Amino acid sequence: MSLSGRERRILAEIERALERDDPELAGRVAAINRIEAGGESMPAQPYGDRLRMWALGHVWMLFWAAAVVIVLLLLAVLTT
C-alpha cells in the first residue's frame, strides 16, 4: 500500500519537525527506515565480538560443569 501525495507531504513535515526538535531520535528513525527499506544491514555493535566471545566462554564453562556433575552423580550411583 503506497502513500498518496498528501500523505507523503504530511509525513515529510512531521519528519522535518522531528529533526528540528530531536535530531538524535530523527537519526534513529532514519536508520530504522533504511533497514526496513533494505538499504543497509544492522549497524555493527561496538562490543559485539567481545560479548560473543564472553558468552561462548561461559556457555562452555556451564557445559563442562554440567558434564562433571553428571559424571559425579553416575559415579555415586554406581558405587552405592
C-alpha positions as CSV (number, residue, x, y, z in Angstrom):
1,M,0.0,0.0,0.0
2,S,1.6,3.3,-1.1
3,L,1.0,6.7,0.3
4,S,-0.8,9.5,-1.6
5,G,0.9,12.7,-2.3
6,R,-0.9,14.5,0.5
7,E,0.2,11.8,3.0
8,R,3.8,12.0,1.8
9,R,3.8,15.8,2.4
10,I,2.3,15.4,5.9
11,L,4.9,12.7,6.7
12,A,7.7,14.9,5.4
13,E,6.5,17.8,7.6
14,I,6.5,15.5,10.6
15,E,10.0,14.3,9.8
16,R,11.3,17.9,9.5
17,A,9.7,18.9,12.8
18,L,11.2,15.8,14.4
19,E,14.7,16.6,13.0
20,R,14.4,20.2,14.4
21,D,13.1,19.1,17.8
22,D,15.1,15.9,18.5
23,P,17.9,15.3,16.0
24,E,19.1,12.1,17.8
25,L,15.7,10.5,17.6
26,A,15.4,11.6,14.0
27,G,18.7,9.8,13.2
28,R,17.4,6.6,14.8
29,V,14.1,6.8,12.9
30,A,16.1,7.3,9.7
31,A,18.3,4.3,10.5
32,I,15.2,2.1,11.1
33,N,13.7,3.3,7.9
34,R,16.8,2.4,5.9
35,I,16.9,-1.0,7.5
36,E,13.3,-1.7,6.7
37,A,13.8,-0.5,3.2
38,G,16.7,-2.9,2.7
39,G,19.2,-0.1,2.3
40,E,21.7,-1.4,4.7
41,S,22.1,-4.1,7.3
42,M,22.0,-3.7,11.0
43,P,24.7,-1.3,12.3
44,A,27.7,-3.0,14.0
45,Q,27.5,-3.1,17.7
46,P,30.7,-1.8,19.4
47,Y,31.0,-4.8,21.8
48,G,29.6,-7.5,19.5
49,D,32.7,-9.7,19.1
50,R,33.8,-9.2,22.7
51,L,30.3,-10.1,24.1
52,R,30.0,-13.1,21.8
53,M,33.4,-14.5,23.0
54,W,32.4,-13.8,26.6
55,A,29.1,-15.6,26.2
56,L,30.7,-18.5,24.3
57,G,33.3,-19.0,27.1
58,H,30.6,-19.0,29.7
59,V,28.4,-21.5,27.8
60,W,31.4,-23.9,27.6
61,M,32.0,-23.5,31.3
62,L,28.4,-24.3,32.0
63,F,28.6,-27.3,29.7
64,W,31.7,-28.7,31.4
65,A,30.3,-28.0,34.9
66,A,27.1,-29.9,33.9
67,A,29.2,-32.8,32.5
68,V,31.2,-33.0,35.7
69,V,28.1,-33.1,37.8
70,I,26.5,-35.9,35.7
71,V,29.7,-37.9,35.9
72,L,29.9,-37.5,39.7
73,L,26.2,-38.5,40.0
74,L,26.8,-41.6,37.9
75,L,29.8,-42.5,39.9
76,A,27.9,-42.0,43.2
77,V,25.1,-44.2,41.9
78,L,27.4,-47.0,40.6
79,T,29.4,-47.1,43.8
80,T,26.5,-47.5,46.2
